[in-house]
Amino acid sequence: MNYQDALQNDIFKVISKSAKELKLDSYVIGGFVRDHILNRGDHKDIDIVAIGSGIALAKQVAKNLPNHPKVQVFKTYGTAMLVYNDMDIEFVGARKESYNENSRNPVVENGTLQDDQNRRDFTINAMAFDLSKDTFGNLLDPFNGIQDLKDNIIRTPLDPDITYSDDPLRMMRAIRFATQLNFTIEPESFKAISRNNERIKIITKERIVVELHKILESEKPSVGFLHLEKTGLLKFILPELTALKGIDEVEGQTHKDNFYHTLEVVDNIAKNTNDVWLRWAALLHDIGKAPTKKFSKKVGWTFHAHEFEGSKMVYHVFKRLKMPLNDKMKFVQKMVFMSSRPIVLAQDLVTDSAVRRLVFDAGDYVEDLMTLCEADITTKNPKKFKKYHNNFKVVRDKIVEVEERDQIRNFQPPISGEDIMTTFNIKPSREIGQIKELIKEAILEGDIKNDYDAAYELMLKEGKRLGLQVDLKS
């Protein structure tokens, strides 16, 4: 089967010419081949295998390209990379690998194309296009990966127990590909992931997070997280989620399974945002429910202050997974902490003051918060579902109305601490904080307008009550 149509880009002709000059055979392998056959659009990452030195081929290609792009060489791994027309092209010499038990870093030897295809993670990633002049575009598919593509199957080229034990990251990749492509993991392969799940412990947190992000960024993330849970991988990666699984019953009273609810919320939010950090907020929004779960005869099951507990847990999750402890984490914390606020608001009569406080506390993230809370509606009762969404529309409309009128988002009280000190000729003191807080609360409650004159008048009134004298020089 020939796929010359996949190789129309001039870069492939240059690679073919360069390989011939070096008397090497070269092939395009992996994701580019898979995605072309699946018709998944332009692939910007291209992997080239040379039967010989991949580094030498990369340098020869750069010499033959206009502008001679810079070649990055990674001697430790025997690879080289160059960027051409927004494509990242990686070159490697064909190799065979052997592993020891405590590392996913293999012992590497030079090998044949077959050796290189044997070491690939899945049959659908082991296919190659020949770049030799006489066989240009021929498909080399020793494991019938093209049939697995047609059957929507994720399968390892060799024994899955060996494949996964050698490089346990492949277990995450199997689940990620199954999620992204909506494929099924071949049954023996799925069982092998369960048998080898503890091996995930030798994988760095950074590599695990890369795969988690790709699962979260997929169209239906729940597929991946269900696979992670069923194979036993999730308990090693995000035990906070597996702790949510299950339904307890006391005196005939139960609560919902918060693990499956969480996955529904993540799928819901995936329909409305591509922001991976907002998707993280959806994934972690209920993690505080496991440690706060209590039962009382009067009210049944409660999860008191689970949002506060959950927001604290976000930090520990991010730190353990070596994720950024920066504004991204603080955003997720804020979303988790405030995740019930609009829901409570939507259940009651929506007052201006409640909306003002919501906008003030959420700041620039009020839209994200509303998106999260709407995703949190997972009731199967059509009447309740419609009612909750209608209520959220009322809240959204109220936010727009209050925001236009009162300009509360990220507002600073019109009167500063310096204004207060100058007016009353006082030094920094507790009274300044009291006056500023009173003004802020009065604006949020709607008792005064959010402007200088109204705030100044209230400052004078409160200053008098506190026994402060206006400095007539001010």
BAKELUM-476643 format. One line per 5 residues: their letters; for each residue x, y, z of C-alpha. Coordinates in steps of 0.5 Angstrom, whole numbers, plus 500, padded with zeros to 3 digits. Example, Ala and Ser with C-alpha at 12.3 -4.5 7.8 and 13.67 -1.06 7.14 Angstrom:
BEGIN
AS) 525 491 516 | 527 498 514 .
This chain:
BEGIN
MNYQD) 500 500 500 | 503 507 498 | 502 513 501 | 506 518 497 | 500 523 498 .
ALQND) 502 524 505 | 509 526 504 | 507 532 499 | 511 537 504 | 518 538 501 .
IFKVI) 521 537 507 | 520 529 506 | 524 530 499 | 530 533 503 | 530 528 508 .
SKSAK) 530 523 502 | 535 526 498 | 540 527 505 | 539 520 507 | 541 518 500 .
ELKLD) 547 522 500 | 549 519 507 | 548 512 504 | 542 511 509 | 535 508 509 .
SYVIG) 530 513 513 | 523 513 515 | 517 517 518 | 514 513 524 | 509 514 529 .
GFVRD) 504 519 530 | 505 523 523 | 503 516 520 | 497 514 525 | 494 521 524 .
HILNR) 495 521 517 | 491 515 516 | 486 517 521 | 485 524 517 | 486 527 524 .
GDHKD) 489 534 520 | 496 537 520 | 501 533 524 | 507 538 527 | 511 533 530 .
IDIVA) 515 529 525 | 519 523 528 | 524 520 523 | 528 514 524 | 535 513 520 .
IGSGI) 538 506 519 | 545 509 522 | 546 516 525 | 540 520 526 | 544 526 528 .
ALAKQ) 548 525 522 | 542 525 518 | 539 531 522 | 545 535 520 | 545 533 513 .
VAKNL) 538 535 512 | 539 542 515 | 545 543 510 | 540 542 505 | 534 546 507 .
PNHPK) 534 554 505 | 536 558 511 | 540 552 514 | 536 551 521 | 539 550 527 .
VQVFK) 540 543 529 | 539 541 537 | 543 535 538 | 542 530 544 | 548 526 545 .
TYGTA) 545 522 551 | 539 520 547 | 542 519 540 | 537 524 537 | 537 531 534 .
MLVYN) 532 536 532 | 530 541 528 | 524 546 526 | 522 547 519 | 516 551 517 .
DMDIE) 513 550 524 | 514 543 524 | 518 540 530 | 522 534 526 | 526 529 531 .
FVGAR) 531 524 528 | 534 518 531 | 538 512 529 | 534 505 529 | 535 502 536 .
KESYN) 533 496 540 | 532 497 547 | 533 493 554 | 531 495 561 | 532 494 568 .
ENSRN) 527 493 573 | 528 500 577 | 528 505 571 | 524 506 565 | 531 509 561 .
PVVEN) 533 503 557 | 540 501 555 | 540 502 547 | 544 499 542 | 544 500 534 .
GTLQD) 538 496 531 | 534 495 525 | 528 498 523 | 524 492 525 | 528 493 532 .
DQNRR) 525 500 532 | 518 498 531 | 519 492 536 | 520 497 541 | 514 502 540 .
DFTIN) 509 502 545 | 503 501 540 | 501 497 534 | 498 504 531 | 505 508 533 .
AMAFD) 509 503 530 | 507 504 522 | 512 507 518 | 513 511 511 | 519 509 507 .
LSKDT) 523 515 504 | 527 511 500 | 527 514 493 | 525 507 489 | 520 505 495 .
FGNLL) 518 513 497 | 511 513 501 | 511 505 502 | 507 503 508 | 511 498 513 .
DPFNG) 506 495 518 | 509 489 521 | 504 489 527 | 498 490 522 | 497 497 526 .
IQDLK) 492 499 520 | 487 494 522 | 487 496 529 | 486 503 527 | 480 501 523 .
DNIIR) 478 497 529 | 479 502 534 | 484 498 538 | 490 500 542 | 494 494 542 .
TPLDP) 502 493 544 | 506 490 539 | 509 485 543 | 507 482 550 | 503 487 554 .
DITYS) 506 485 560 | 513 486 558 | 511 493 554 | 508 496 560 | 513 493 565 .
DDPLR) 519 496 561 | 516 503 561 | 510 504 565 | 509 511 562 | 506 507 556 .
MMRAI) 500 505 561 | 498 512 561 | 499 513 554 | 495 507 552 | 489 510 556 .
RFATQ) 491 517 554 | 490 515 546 | 484 511 548 | 481 517 551 | 483 522 545 .
LNFTI) 481 517 539 | 475 514 543 | 479 507 542 | 478 501 546 | 484 498 549 .
EPESF) 485 491 547 | 483 486 553 | 489 483 555 | 493 489 554 | 488 492 559 .
KAISR) 489 487 564 | 496 487 563 | 496 495 566 | 492 492 572 | 497 487 573 .
NNERI) 503 492 572 | 500 498 575 | 505 499 581 | 510 500 576 | 507 507 575 .
KIITK) 511 509 581 | 518 509 578 | 515 514 573 | 517 522 574 | 511 526 576 .
ERIVV) 512 531 571 | 511 526 565 | 505 523 569 | 502 530 569 | 503 531 561 .
ELHKI) 499 525 560 | 494 527 565 | 493 534 561 | 492 530 555 | 486 526 558 .
LESEK) 483 532 561 | 484 536 554 | 480 531 551 | 473 531 548 | 470 526 554 .
PSVGF) 476 526 559 | 471 521 564 | 473 515 559 | 481 516 561 | 479 517 569 .
LHLEK) 475 511 569 | 480 507 565 | 485 510 570 | 481 508 576 | 479 501 573 .
TGLLK) 486 499 572 | 488 501 579 | 493 507 577 | 489 512 579 | 490 511 587 .
FILPE) 497 512 585 | 496 518 582 | 490 522 585 | 488 518 591 | 484 524 593 .
LTALK) 479 522 587 | 479 515 589 | 477 517 596 | 470 519 593 | 468 513 590 .
GIDEV) 462 509 593 | 456 510 597 | 455 510 604 | 448 508 607 | 446 509 615 .
EGQTH) 439 508 617 | 437 508 610 | 440 514 608 | 445 515 602 | 449 520 599 .
KDNFY) 451 520 591 | 457 517 589 | 462 523 589 | 467 520 584 | 462 519 578 .
HTLEV) 459 525 580 | 466 529 579 | 467 525 572 | 460 528 570 | 462 535 572 .
VDNIA) 469 534 568 | 465 532 562 | 460 537 562 | 465 543 563 | 469 540 557 .
KNTND) 463 542 553 | 464 549 554 | 471 551 556 | 478 548 553 | 482 552 559 .
VWLRW) 485 546 562 | 486 549 569 | 478 550 569 | 478 543 567 | 482 541 573 .
AALLH) 478 545 578 | 472 541 576 | 476 535 577 | 478 537 584 | 472 541 586 .
DIGKA) 469 536 591 | 475 533 593 | 474 536 600 | 468 531 601 | 472 525 603 .
PTKKF) 475 528 609 | 469 532 611 | 463 527 610 | 459 526 617 | 452 523 618 .
SKKVG) 447 525 623 | 440 523 625 | 438 530 624 | 440 532 617 | 443 526 614 .
WTFHA) 450 526 610 | 453 533 611 | 460 535 607 | 461 541 612 | 466 546 609 .
HEFEG) 468 541 604 | 470 547 599 | 475 550 604 | 478 543 605 | 478 542 598 .
SKMVY) 482 548 596 | 487 547 602 | 488 540 599 | 489 543 592 | 496 545 594 .
HVFKR) 498 539 596 | 496 535 590 | 499 540 586 | 506 540 590 | 506 532 590 .
LKMPL) 505 532 582 | 510 537 581 | 505 542 578 | 506 550 578 | 505 553 585 .
NDKMK) 503 559 582 | 497 563 579 | 495 557 576 | 494 553 582 | 491 559 586 .
FVQKM) 486 560 580 | 484 552 581 | 484 553 589 | 479 559 588 | 474 556 584 .
VFMSS) 474 550 588 | 473 554 594 | 468 558 591 | 465 552 587 | 458 552 591 .
RPIVL) 457 560 592 | 453 561 585 | 449 554 587 | 447 557 593 | 445 564 590 .
AQDLV) 441 560 585 | 437 557 590 | 434 563 593 | 432 570 591 | 437 573 588 .
TDSAV) 439 579 591 | 443 585 589 | 448 585 595 | 449 577 594 | 451 578 587 .
RRLVF) 455 584 589 | 459 580 594 | 460 574 589 | 463 579 583 | 467 582 588 .
DAGDY) 470 575 591 | 471 572 584 | 473 578 581 | 476 577 574 | 474 569 574 .
VEDLM) 466 570 575 | 465 567 568 | 469 561 570 | 466 560 576 | 459 560 573 .
TLCEA) 461 555 568 | 464 551 573 | 457 551 577 | 453 550 571 | 457 544 570 .
DITTK) 456 541 577 | 448 540 575 | 448 533 574 | 441 531 576 | 437 526 572 .
NPKKF) 431 530 573 | 429 534 567 | 424 539 571 | 430 540 576 | 435 540 571 .
KKYHN) 431 546 567 | 430 549 573 | 437 550 576 | 439 552 569 | 434 558 569 .
NFKVV) 436 560 576 | 443 560 573 | 441 565 567 | 437 569 572 | 444 570 576 .
RDKIV) 448 571 570 | 443 577 568 | 444 580 575 | 451 579 575 | 451 584 568 .
EVEER) 446 588 571 | 450 589 578 | 456 590 574 | 454 595 569 | 451 599 575 .
DQIRN) 456 598 581 | 462 597 577 | 464 592 583 | 469 587 580 | 476 588 583 .
FQPPI) 474 595 586 | 478 598 591 | 474 602 596 | 474 610 593 | 477 612 600 .
SGEDI) 484 610 601 | 488 609 608 | 492 615 606 | 485 619 605 | 483 617 612 .
MTTFN) 490 619 615 | 490 626 612 | 483 627 614 | 483 626 621 | 491 627 622 .
IKPSR) 492 620 625 | 498 615 624 | 497 608 621 | 492 605 626 | 486 600 627 .
EIGQI) 481 605 626 | 483 606 619 | 482 599 617 | 475 599 621 | 473 605 616 .
KELIK) 475 602 610 | 472 595 612 | 465 599 613 | 466 603 607 | 467 596 603 .
EAILE) 461 593 606 | 456 599 605 | 458 599 598 | 457 591 597 | 450 592 601 .
GDIKN) 448 597 597 | 447 602 602 | 452 607 599 | 454 608 592 | 461 606 589 .
DYDAA) 463 613 589 | 468 618 592 | 463 623 595 | 458 617 598 | 464 614 601 .
YELML) 467 620 604 | 461 622 607 | 461 615 611 | 468 616 613 | 466 623 616 .
KEGKR) 460 619 620 | 464 613 622 | 470 617 624 | 466 622 629 | 463 615 632 .
LGLQV) 470 613 633 | 472 620 636 | 476 622 631 | 477 630 629 | 477 632 622 .
DLKS) 484 636 621 | 481 643 618 | 488 644 614 | 486 637 610 .
